[in-house]
Amino acid sequence: MSKKLRNRLIALFCLLVFAAAGFLFYTNWVVQRPFAIILFIGDGLTTGMLAPARIYNDGAQSRLDLERLPHLALLTTYANDFAVPDAAAAASALATGRKVNNRVLSLDASGKPLTSLVDLAQKSGRSIGLVSNASLTDATLAAFYAKTPDPLDHQSIAAQLVAANLDLILGGGSDDFLPEAKEGRRTDGRDLVLEFRTRGYDIVRDRNELLDIPAWRAPRVFGVFRRGNLDFADIADRDGAQPSLADLVREAIARLQYNPKGYLLVVDAGLIAKASHSNEGERTLREIVELDRAVGAALNYAGNKALVIVTGKQSIGGLRMNGYPFKNDRGMSVIGISPQTLPFITWSTGPGGSTPKDAASPDQPQKSSEPAAVSAPAAIGVAEDVISVSTGPGSENLQGFKDNTDVFRTISENL
C-alpha cells in the first residue's frame, strides 16, 4: 500500500469517526427526546362537548386545564371500512397509526398484527404504564397491548395483558382476570391476578394500598379496583376507597419516572363513554371534568419537558347543551329542564334520559329531561371530528386539521 493511499484511508476513517460523533451529539444533546410521554384518551372530546363541560364545571368564563395546552388540532376518525369508527377501530388508529376495520383490535385487513406504541416503547427501553377508570380489557387500552379480531373476547385480551410484561397497570375489571371459582368470569380456570403476583407485581385493590407502596422503589404494579368499570365520580366520592383518575395518574408518574430512559403512560378516561352510551348528561360532563383534573395532575407532576397529548377517540350520542343558561350557571343549574321548560341537554340517539317528577303536571305528558332524537338501547357513534390538544417536544406537529393516526406518528417519532 502506497503512503498516499494510506493517508487517504486514514483521512476517510477520521471523517467517518467525526461524522458518527456529530450524529451522536446531535441526537443525544441537540434533539432531546422527551423523558415523559403521556397520552390521555377520552370519548366525546369534541367542540360540541367542550363548552358544556366548561360551563358545567365552573361557568361560561372558566377554562379547563386541558385548555392550557398550546397546540390544538381537529382529528378525523374514520375507520378502514366505515366513515364512523367503533371503539376498537378508533383506539387502534391511535395505538398503531393504521386504519383498521370496525370490530377489530390492532390487526390489518388481512389479519396481520400491527406494531403499537407499547411495542415501540418497549424496544426503546422505556417503562410503560396503562391507566383506566373503566375495565383494563376495554377496547381503548387493549388496542395498545392486544391483537384480536374480537374486541369483546375479554378473556383472551386479559391473558395478552399478562404476557405484555408492562411495568404499571391500574384500572378496573378484575372479573376478567379471575376464574369462576374465585367469583370471576374466566372459564379456563386461570387466575391471572396470581400470575401477575408470581411475575413480581405488587397487587393493589384500593386507594390506600396504592398510596402505601413505598416511594423509594420502583415496583411493578397491577392495581385492579373494581370487578367491572370503576364507579362514576359521583358515586366514588362517597367512601373514598376508590382512587380517582387523577390519583392513578399521579401514582403512575411517581412509579414510572425511575427509569432513566423515560416512560410512556397511556390514560383511558373510559367512563365518559359509559355515561354517554346511557344518555347520562351530568355524568358525561362530570367525567370529562375528571379527565381534566387528571390532565392537570400530569402537567404539575411530569415536568415542563414532557410530551402530553389529550385526544378524543370518537364521538358518542351527540350531546348538545341548549337554551340560555346564565353566564355564571354551573353544575346542577345547567342540568335538567330550563326555566323555559326546555331540556338543557339533548342527544341524537340513545335511551332518552330520565323524566323528573316536576317536569309536567298530571294532565300533561311528561317531558324527558334529556331527550334523544332517535330512541336506541344505547347511544351510538356520531360522525364528528375530535379534539387533540398537546404540549411538549413534537406537539407542534398536532396543529390544524389532522387525522387520528397523526397522534401515533407524533409519539412514535419521540420514543
C-alpha positions in Angstrom: 0.0 0.0 0.0 1.4 3.4 -1.0 1.9 6.1 1.5 -0.6 8.3 -0.4 -3.3 5.7 -0.3 -2.7 5.0 3.4 -3.1 8.7 4.2 -6.3 8.8 2.2 -7.7 5.8 4.2 -6.7 7.4 7.5 -8.4 10.7 6.4 -11.5 8.8 5.4 -11.6 6.9 8.8 -11.2 10.2 10.7 -14.0 11.7 8.7 -16.3 8.8 9.5 -15.5 8.9 13.2 -16.1 12.7 13.2 -19.5 12.2 11.4 -20.5 9.4 13.8 -19.6 11.6 16.8 -21.5 14.5 15.3 -24.6 12.3 14.8 -24.5 11.0 18.4 -24.0 14.6 19.7 -27.0 15.8 17.6 -29.4 13.0 18.5 -28.5 12.9 22.2 -27.9 16.5 23.1 -29.3 18.7 20.4 -32.5 16.7 19.6 -33.6 15.7 23.1 -36.4 13.2 23.2 -39.0 13.8 25.9 -38.4 11.8 29.1 -42.1 11.5 29.8 -44.7 10.8 27.1 -48.3 10.8 28.4 -51.4 10.2 26.2 -54.8 10.8 27.5 -57.8 9.4 25.6 -61.4 10.4 26.2 -64.6 9.8 24.2 -66.6 12.8 23.4 -63.8 15.4 23.3 -65.3 17.4 20.6 -66.1 21.1 20.1 -69.7 20.4 20.9 -68.8 18.8 24.2 -66.0 21.1 25.3 -68.2 24.2 26.1 -70.8 22.2 28.0 -68.1 20.6 30.2 -66.5 24.0 30.8 -69.9 25.6 31.7 -70.9 22.6 34.0 -67.5 22.7 35.8 -67.3 26.4 36.7 -69.4 28.7 34.4 -69.0 30.1 30.9 -66.0 32.2 31.6 -63.9 29.4 33.1 -61.2 27.4 31.4 -60.4 23.7 31.8 -56.8 22.6 32.5 -56.6 20.9 29.1 -57.2 24.3 27.5 -53.8 25.4 28.9 -52.1 23.2 26.3 -50.9 25.4 23.4 -51.4 23.2 20.3 -54.9 22.4 19.0 -55.9 20.0 16.2 -59.2 18.6 14.9 -58.8 14.9 14.1 -60.7 12.8 11.5 -61.5 9.4 13.0 -62.9 7.3 10.1 -62.2 3.5 10.2 -60.8 1.5 7.3 -64.3 0.3 6.3 -66.8 2.8 7.9 -67.0 6.6 8.0 -67.8 6.4 11.7 -65.5 4.2 13.8 -66.4 2.0 16.7 -64.3 2.0 19.9 -61.9 -0.7 18.6 -61.1 0.9 15.3 -60.7 4.4 16.8 -58.4 3.1 19.5 -56.4 1.0 17.1 -55.7 4.1 14.9 -54.2 5.9 17.9 -52.2 2.8 19.1 -50.8 1.7 15.7 -51.1 4.6 13.3 -53.1 2.4 10.9 -56.8 2.4 9.9 -58.4 -0.9 10.8 -61.9 -2.3 10.3 -64.6 -1.8 12.9 -64.8 -4.6 15.4 -61.0 -5.3 15.1 -58.2 -4.6 17.6 -54.8 -3.7 16.1 -55.0 -6.1 13.1 -54.8 -5.0 9.5 -57.4 -6.0 6.9 -55.5 -9.3 6.2 -55.4 -10.2 9.9 -51.7 -9.3 10.4 -50.8 -7.9 13.8 -49.8 -4.3 13.8 -46.9 -2.7 15.8 -48.3 -0.5 18.6 -46.8 2.4 20.6 -46.3 -0.1 23.5 -44.3 -2.3 21.3 -42.1 0.6 20.2 -41.7 1.9 23.7 -40.5 -1.5 24.9 -37.9 -1.6 22.2 -36.6 1.8 23.2 -36.2 0.7 26.8 -38.9 2.9 28.3 -41.1 2.0 31.2 -44.8 1.6 30.3 -47.9 2.3 32.2 -51.6 1.8 31.4 -54.3 3.6 33.4 -58.1 3.4 33.1 -61.2 4.2 35.1 -63.0 1.6 33.1 -62.1 -2.0 32.6 -58.5 -2.7 31.6 -59.7 -5.1 28.9 -61.9 -2.5 27.2 -61.0 -1.6 23.6 -59.3 1.7 24.3 -56.3 0.3 26.3 -56.5 -3.2 24.7 -55.6 -1.7 21.3 -52.1 -0.9 22.8 -51.2 -4.4 24.0 -53.6 -6.9 22.4 -54.2 -8.1 18.8 -57.5 -9.8 18.2 -60.4 -9.9 15.7 -62.8 -9.9 18.6 -62.6 -6.8 20.9 -65.3 -8.4 23.1 -63.1 -11.5 23.9 -62.1 -10.1 27.3 -60.8 -13.5 28.5 -58.2 -13.6 25.7 -57.4 -9.9 26.0 -56.7 -10.2 29.7 -54.3 -13.1 29.1 -52.5 -10.9 26.5 -52.1 -8.2 29.1 -50.3 -10.6 31.4 -48.0 -11.6 28.6 -47.3 -8.0 27.6 -44.9 -7.6 30.6 -45.7 -4.0 31.3 -44.5 -2.0 34.3 -47.6 -0.5 35.8 -51.3 -1.4 35.1 -54.1 0.4 37.0 -57.8 0.2 36.4 -61.0 -2.0 36.7 -62.3 -5.3 35.5 -61.0 -7.9 38.0 -63.6 -10.4 36.8 -61.7 -10.8 33.5 -58.6 -11.9 35.5 -60.2 -14.3 38.0 -61.6 -17.8 37.4 -65.2 -18.6 38.1 -64.1 -20.5 41.2 -63.0 -17.1 42.6 -66.1 -15.2 41.6 -64.6 -14.1 38.3 -65.8 -15.0 34.8 -62.8 -16.8 33.3 -63.8 -20.2 32.0 -60.2 -21.5 31.6 -59.5 -21.7 35.3 -56.6 -19.3 35.1 -56.0 -16.9 38.0 -54.3 -14.0 36.2 -54.0 -11.9 39.4 -52.0 -14.7 40.9 -49.9 -14.9 37.7 -49.2 -11.2 37.9 -48.1 -11.8 41.5 -45.7 -14.6 40.6 -44.2 -12.4 37.9 -43.2 -9.9 40.6 -46.0 -7.4 40.6 -47.3 -5.7 43.7 -51.1 -6.3 43.7 -53.3 -3.4 45.0 -57.0 -3.3 45.3 -57.9 0.1 46.8 -56.7 3.7 47.1 -54.9 3.2 50.4 -53.0 0.2 49.2 -51.9 2.2 46.1 -50.7 5.1 48.1 -48.9 2.8 50.6 -46.5 1.5 48.0 -43.1 2.8 49.2 -42.0 5.8 47.2 -38.3 4.9 47.4 -38.5 1.9 45.0 -39.9 1.4 41.5 -42.1 -1.7 41.8 -44.1 -3.4 39.1 -47.7 -2.7 40.0 -51.0 -4.4 39.0 -53.9 -2.5 40.5 -57.5 -3.6 39.9 -60.1 -1.7 41.9 -63.5 -3.0 40.9 -64.9 -6.1 39.4 -66.0 -4.1 36.3 -65.6 -0.5 35.5 -64.7 1.9 38.3 -67.6 3.8 39.9 -68.6 7.1 38.4 -67.1 10.0 40.2 -70.3 11.0 41.9 -70.5 7.5 43.5 -66.8 7.0 44.2 -66.7 10.2 46.2 -68.9 8.7 48.9 -66.4 6.4 50.5 -63.0 7.4 49.2 -61.9 3.8 48.8 -61.6 4.1 45.0 -58.7 6.2 43.6 -59.7 9.0 41.3 -58.3 9.2 37.7 -56.0 12.0 39.0 -54.8 9.7 41.8 -54.0 7.0 39.3 -52.1 9.4 37.1 -50.1 10.9 39.9 -49.1 7.5 41.3 -48.2 6.2 37.8 -45.9 9.1 37.2 -44.2 8.6 40.6 -43.6 4.9 39.8 -42.5 5.2 36.2 -40.1 8.1 36.5 -37.3 5.9 38.0 -36.3 4.6 34.5 -33.5 6.8 33.2 -34.7 6.1 29.6 -38.1 7.6 30.3 -41.6 6.3 30.1 -44.8 6.0 28.1 -48.1 6.4 30.0 -51.5 5.8 28.3 -54.6 7.0 30.2 -58.1 6.0 29.3 -60.9 8.1 30.7 -63.3 5.3 29.8 -66.2 6.4 32.0 -67.1 9.2 29.6 -68.2 6.7 27.0 -70.1 4.6 29.6 -72.2 7.6 30.6 -72.7 8.8 27.0 -74.0 5.4 25.9 -76.7 5.7 28.6 -77.6 9.3 27.8 -76.5 10.4 31.3 -75.6 14.0 30.6 -74.4 15.2 34.0 -72.2 12.1 34.5 -70.8 12.6 31.0 -69.8 16.2 31.7 -68.5 15.3 35.2 -66.3 12.5 33.8 -64.8 15.0 31.3 -64.0 17.2 34.3 -62.4 14.1 36.0 -60.3 13.7 32.9 -59.4 17.3 33.0 -58.3 17.0 36.7 -56.1 14.1 35.7 -54.5 16.2 32.9 -53.9 18.9 35.5 -52.1 16.4 37.7 -49.9 15.3 34.8 -49.0 18.9 33.9 -48.0 19.5 37.5 -46.0 16.3 38.1 -44.5 15.3 34.8 -42.3 18.3 34.2 -42.1 21.0 31.6 -40.4 18.9 29.0 -43.0 16.1 28.9 -44.9 15.4 25.8 -48.6 15.4 26.9 -51.3 14.8 24.4 -55.1 14.8 25.2 -57.2 13.5 22.4 -60.7 12.4 21.8 -61.3 8.9 20.4 -64.8 9.0 19.0 -68.0 11.0 19.4 -70.9 9.1 21.0 -74.5 10.1 21.3 -74.3 13.7 20.1 -74.8 15.5 23.4 -75.7 19.2 23.0 -76.3 21.9 25.6 -79.3 24.1 24.6 -81.0 27.2 25.6 -79.7 30.2 27.6 -78.2 29.3 30.9 -76.9 32.4 32.7 -73.2 33.1 32.4 -72.3 32.0 35.9 -74.6 29.0 36.0 -72.8 25.7 36.6 -73.3 22.2 38.0 -77.0 21.2 38.5 -78.2 24.6 37.3 -77.4 23.6 33.7 -78.9 20.1 34.0 -82.5 19.0 33.6 -85.3 21.4 32.4 -84.6 25.1 31.8 -86.8 27.9 33.1 -88.2 28.0 29.5 -89.4 24.4 30.2 -86.9 23.0 27.6 -84.2 20.5 28.2 -80.7 21.9 28.7 -79.2 18.6 27.3 -80.4 16.7 24.3 -78.9 13.7 22.5 -79.1 12.5 18.9 -79.5 8.8 19.8 -79.9 6.7 22.9 -82.4 5.6 25.6 -83.6 9.2 26.1 -82.7 10.0 29.6 -84.8 10.2 32.7 -88.1 12.1 33.5 -88.1 14.3 36.5 -91.3 14.3 38.6 -91.8 18.0 38.3 -91.3 18.2 34.6 -95.1 18.1 33.9 -98.4 18.1 35.6 -100.7 15.0 35.8 -102.8 16.5 33.0 -99.9 16.9 30.6 -97.5 14.4 29.0 -94.2 14.3 30.8 -91.1 15.7 29.1 -87.8 13.8 29.2 -85.0 15.8 30.9 -82.5 14.6 28.3 -84.5 13.6 25.2 -82.9 11.7 22.3 -84.0 12.4 18.7 -83.9 8.7 17.9 -84.6 6.0 20.5 -82.0 3.3 20.8 -80.9 0.8 23.6 -77.6 2.7 23.8 -76.3 5.9 22.1 -74.2 5.2 19.0 -71.3 6.8 17.3 -71.5 10.2 15.6 -69.7 11.5 12.5 -67.7 14.2 14.2 -64.1 15.3 14.4 -62.5 15.0 17.8 -60.2 17.5 19.5 -56.5 16.9 20.2 -54.6 19.3 22.5 -50.9 18.9 23.3 -47.7 20.3 24.7 -44.1 19.4 24.8 -41.5 18.2 22.2 -43.1 17.2 19.0 -46.5 18.6 19.9 -46.2 21.3 17.3 -47.0 18.6 14.7 -50.5 18.3 16.1 -52.0 21.6 14.9 -54.8 22.3 12.4 -56.7 19.6 10.6 -55.2 16.2 11.1 -56.1 12.5 11.3 -56.1 10.4 14.5 -53.2 8.4 13.1 -51.1 11.5 13.4 -51.2 11.0 17.2 -49.3 7.8 16.7 -46.8 9.4 14.4 -46.1 12.2 16.8 -45.5 9.9 19.7 -43.5 7.2 17.8 -41.1 9.9 16.5 -40.3 10.9 20.1 -39.9 7.4 21.6 
